[in-house]
Amino acid sequence: MTSMAAIGLLVSQTVESLLLALIGFYRRFISPMIGPRCRFTPTCSAYGLEAIEKHGPWKGGWLTMKRLLRCHPFTPCGCDPVPD
């Protein structure tokens, strides 16, 4: 593995760990205070975890961001699984 590839892998792993830690922080500390608010199944945090684990930090993070932007009172609720 070249040094640039190793650096890229390290950056991706670091970003993935950070994103998963942010979701974990939200689930542990913020969600219990505000109660269930998500309009979708799976919840936005579960969607984020699955998207990042399935697609990696870049595409999974992008999918999670798009999902969070759709999660508001003017969007119809329902099932919205992580795409393959």
N, CA, C and O of each residue as an XYZ file, in Angstrom:
336
protein
N       0.850     -1.171      0.000
C       0.000      0.000      0.000
C       0.897      1.236      0.000
O       1.844      1.330      0.781
N       0.588      2.170     -0.876
C       1.384      3.394     -0.926
C       1.063      4.287      0.265
O       0.055      4.106      0.948
N       1.930      5.242      0.494
C       1.716      6.130      1.642
C       0.469      6.988      1.451
O      -0.218      7.284      2.428
N       0.157      7.396      0.217
C      -1.057      8.187     -0.029
C      -2.306      7.354      0.224
O      -3.286      7.854      0.777
N      -2.278      6.088     -0.179
C      -3.416      5.209      0.072
C      -3.593      4.984      1.567
O      -4.718      4.938      2.066
N      -2.483      4.844      2.277
C      -2.550      4.649      3.727
C      -3.117      5.887      4.415
O      -3.901      5.777      5.357
N      -2.716      7.065      3.939
C      -3.244      8.312      4.508
C      -4.737      8.430      4.216
O      -5.515      8.811      5.090
N      -5.136      8.102      2.987
C      -6.559      8.138      2.624
C      -7.381      7.195      3.480
O      -8.478      7.541      3.918
N      -6.855      6.006      3.718
C      -7.552      5.036      4.560
C      -7.662      5.542      5.991
O      -8.711      5.404      6.622
N      -6.600      6.119      6.497
C      -6.609      6.666      7.855
C      -7.624      7.801      7.989
O      -8.344      7.878      8.984
N      -7.681      8.678      6.989
C      -8.654      9.781      7.013
C     -10.073      9.229      6.985
O     -10.926      9.682      7.748
N     -10.337      8.257      6.115
C     -11.674      7.664      6.037
C     -12.074      7.006      7.350
O     -13.204      7.172      7.810
N     -11.163      6.269      7.948
C     -11.463      5.614      9.224
C     -11.715      6.637     10.327
O     -12.582      6.436     11.178
N     -10.963      7.726     10.314
C     -11.141      8.776     11.318
C     -12.490      9.464     11.149
O     -13.198      9.698     12.129
N     -12.845      9.787      9.909
C     -14.139     10.427      9.646
C     -15.275      9.489     10.029
O     -16.259      9.921     10.630
N     -15.150      8.201      9.683
C     -16.180      7.229     10.044
C     -16.339      7.149     11.558
O     -17.463      7.152     12.061
N     -15.245      7.079     12.278
C     -15.312      7.021     13.745
C     -15.970      8.269     14.316
O     -16.762      8.181     15.255
N     -15.649      9.424     13.758
C     -16.236     10.677     14.225
C     -17.743     10.708     13.978
O     -18.511     11.087     14.862
N     -18.164     10.310     12.780
C     -19.598     10.299     12.468
C     -20.357      9.334     13.370
O     -21.432      9.664     13.872
N     -19.804      8.147     13.576
C     -20.461      7.169     14.444
C     -20.505      7.662     15.887
O     -21.481      7.416     16.596
N     -19.457      8.354     16.325
C     -19.447      8.915     17.682
C     -20.499     10.008     17.826
O     -21.152     10.100     18.866
N     -20.673     10.837     16.799
C     -21.704     11.878     16.844
C     -23.102     11.274     16.939
O     -23.941     11.749     17.705
N     -23.344     10.227     16.161
C     -24.646      9.558     16.226
C     -24.835      8.919     17.596
O     -25.917      9.003     18.177
N     -23.792      8.284     18.115
C     -23.867      7.688     19.452
C     -24.134      8.726     20.525
O     -24.916      8.478     21.442
N     -23.492      9.893     20.426
C     -23.724     10.984     21.380
C     -25.177     11.440     21.314
O     -25.826     11.629     22.344
N     -25.680     11.615     20.097
C     -27.082     12.018     19.931
C     -28.021     10.996     20.572
O     -28.933     11.359     21.315
N     -27.787      9.713     20.276
C     -28.664      8.664     20.809
C     -28.605      8.578     22.332
O     -29.622      8.324     22.977
N     -27.442      8.784     22.901
C     -27.284      8.622     24.348
C     -27.732      9.841     25.146
O     -28.333      9.692     26.210
N     -27.451     11.035     24.654
C     -27.674     12.230     25.463
C     -28.801     13.140     24.973
O     -29.537     13.691     25.792
N     -28.952     13.309     23.677
C     -29.941     14.267     23.171
C     -31.304     13.620     22.966
O     -32.320     14.162     23.403
N     -31.334     12.476     22.312
C     -32.603     11.810     22.028
C     -33.441     11.532     23.277
O     -34.653     11.744     23.234
N     -32.858     11.067     24.388
C     -33.687     10.841     25.579
C     -34.328     12.122     26.125
O     -35.394     12.063     26.738
N     -33.694     13.267     25.910
C     -34.250     14.523     26.416
C     -35.405     15.036     25.562
O     -36.357     15.608     26.094
N     -35.336     14.838     24.238
C     -36.369     15.394     23.368
C     -37.434     14.380     22.975
O     -38.487     14.757     22.462
N     -37.173     13.107     23.209
C     -38.146     12.072     22.878
C     -38.140     11.737     21.394
O     -37.437     12.371     20.608
N     -38.930     10.732     21.016
C     -38.956     10.293     19.616
C     -39.563     11.367     18.713
O     -40.654     11.868     18.983
N     -38.863     11.710     17.663
C     -39.315     12.755     16.744
C     -39.255     12.333     15.276
O     -39.834     13.002     14.421
N     -38.577     11.254     14.979
C     -38.350     10.882     13.585
C     -39.643     10.426     12.924
O     -40.446      9.709     13.522
N     -39.827     10.852     11.689
C     -41.029     10.532     10.924
C     -40.850      9.271     10.072
O     -41.792      8.819      9.422
N     -39.671      8.721     10.078
C     -39.364      7.612      9.186
C     -39.048      6.334      9.950
O     -38.775      6.350     11.150
N     -39.094      5.235      9.220
C     -38.623      3.947      9.693
C     -37.573      3.485      8.697
O     -37.878      3.416      7.506
N     -36.376      3.170      9.107
C     -35.810      3.260     10.448
C     -35.621      4.717     10.856
O     -35.695      5.619     10.021
N     -35.377      4.940     12.141
C     -35.154      6.304     12.616
C     -33.938      6.900     11.917
O     -33.122      6.174     11.349
N     -33.825      8.200     11.961
C     -32.703      8.866     11.284
C     -31.353      8.415     11.836
O     -30.395      8.257     11.080
N     -31.272      8.207     13.150
C     -29.985      7.772     13.709
C     -29.664      6.337     13.293
O     -28.511      6.023     13.000
N     -30.668      5.471     13.264
C     -30.441      4.097     12.805
C     -30.078      4.087     11.319
O     -29.220      3.315     10.888
N     -30.731      4.942     10.545
C     -30.417      5.087      9.125
C     -28.960      5.517      8.953
O     -28.234      4.966      8.125
N     -28.540      6.510      9.745
C     -27.168      6.997      9.663
C     -26.151      5.920      9.973
O     -25.159      5.770      9.260
N     -26.396      5.169     11.034
C     -25.474      4.078     11.383
C     -25.376      3.066     10.254
O     -24.280      2.660      9.867
N     -26.532      2.658      9.724
C     -26.538      1.655      8.659
C     -25.885      2.197      7.385
O     -25.114      1.491      6.734
N     -26.189      3.437      7.031
C     -25.625      4.023      5.812
C     -24.106      4.122      5.897
O     -23.408      3.812      4.931
N     -23.594      4.552      7.041
C     -22.145      4.699      7.203
C     -21.469      3.337      7.237
O     -20.392      3.171      6.663
N     -22.077      2.360      7.898
C     -21.488      1.020      7.938
C     -21.542      0.345      6.572
O     -20.623     -0.391      6.210
N     -22.606      0.587      5.811
C     -22.775     -0.066      4.511
C     -21.969      0.617      3.406
O     -21.369     -0.059      2.570
N     -21.950      1.950      3.396
C     -21.360      2.695      2.285
C     -20.093      3.462      2.631
O     -19.501      4.098      1.759
N     -19.670      3.413      3.890
C     -18.480      4.155      4.284
C     -18.826      5.579      4.700
O     -19.978      6.002      4.598
N     -17.823      6.315      5.170
C     -18.105      7.628      5.746
C     -18.524      8.689      4.731
O     -19.291      9.588      5.076
N     -18.050      8.611      3.502
C     -18.331      9.678      2.544
C     -19.725      9.536      1.968
O     -20.543     10.444      2.114
N     -20.016      8.426      1.321
C     -21.349      8.241      0.752
C     -22.378      8.066      1.867
O     -23.476      8.616      1.784
N     -22.037      7.308      2.905
C     -22.960      7.111      4.021
C     -23.272      8.404      4.744
O     -24.412      8.635      5.147
N     -22.259      9.255      4.913
C     -22.479     10.559      5.530
C     -23.370     11.444      4.675
O     -24.223     12.166      5.192
N     -23.165     11.384      3.350
C     -23.992     12.154      2.423
C     -25.442     11.671      2.466
O     -26.364     12.485      2.528
N     -25.646     10.363      2.435
C     -27.005      9.820      2.519
C     -27.677     10.223      3.829
O     -28.864     10.545      3.850
N     -26.918     10.203      4.914
C     -27.457     10.590      6.220
C     -27.838     12.063      6.229
O     -28.888     12.428      6.757
N     -26.997     12.910      5.652
C     -27.305     14.341      5.594
C     -28.577     14.585      4.783
O     -29.428     15.379      5.184
N     -28.707     13.905      3.644
C     -29.918     14.062      2.835
C     -31.148     13.611      3.612
O     -32.199     14.248      3.545
N     -31.013     12.518      4.346
C     -32.136     12.011      5.147
C     -32.530     13.010      6.227
O     -33.718     13.269      6.421
N     -31.553     13.573      6.932
C     -31.845     14.552      7.983
C     -32.548     15.783      7.419
O     -33.410     16.360      8.081
N     -32.192     16.186      6.218
C     -32.850     17.332      5.595
C     -34.289     17.020      5.191
O     -35.110     17.931      5.084
N     -34.604     15.749      4.967
C     -35.978     15.350      4.636
C     -36.845     15.158      5.872
O     -38.069     15.090      5.754
N     -36.253     15.069      7.034
C     -36.995     14.747      8.255
C     -37.531     16.032      8.888
O     -36.896     16.626      9.759
N     -38.704     16.443      8.431
C     -39.367     17.632      8.964
C     -40.876     17.449      8.837
O     -41.324     16.535      8.144
N     -41.664     18.289      9.486
C     -43.119     18.085      9.530
C     -43.823     18.136      8.180
O     -44.952     17.659      8.073
N     -43.205     18.692      7.157
C     -43.866     18.826      5.867
C     -43.573     17.672      4.914
O     -44.048     17.673      3.779
N     -42.811     16.705      5.355
C     -42.503     15.521      4.559
C     -43.391     14.376      5.022
O     -43.532     14.153      6.225
N     -43.998     13.640      4.077
C     -44.784     12.480      4.514
C     -43.880     11.441      5.179
O     -42.751     11.217      4.743
N     -44.382     10.818      6.225
C     -43.583      9.818      6.928
C     -43.735      8.465      6.250
O     -44.575      8.292      5.367
N     -42.921      7.516      6.669
C     -43.006      6.183      6.119
C     -41.674      5.465      6.172
O     -40.743      5.876      6.865
N     -41.613      4.393      5.429
C     -40.410      3.564      5.395
C     -39.430      4.141      4.372
O     -39.800      4.397      3.226
N     -38.195      4.342      4.787
C     -37.153      4.909      3.934
C     -35.844      4.183      4.227
O     -35.000      4.702      4.958
N     -35.667      2.982      3.660
C     -34.458      2.211      3.963
C     -33.219      2.785      3.277
O     -33.322      3.571      2.335
N     -32.065      2.382      3.760
C     -30.787      2.765      3.150
C     -30.694      2.072      1.795
O     -30.909      0.863      1.710
N     -30.376      2.821      0.725
C     -30.259      2.174     -0.585
C     -29.042      1.253     -0.654
O     -28.066      1.427      0.076
N     -29.123      0.281     -1.543
C     -27.995     -0.641     -1.755
C     -26.938     -0.029     -2.625
O     -25.922     -0.666     -2.904
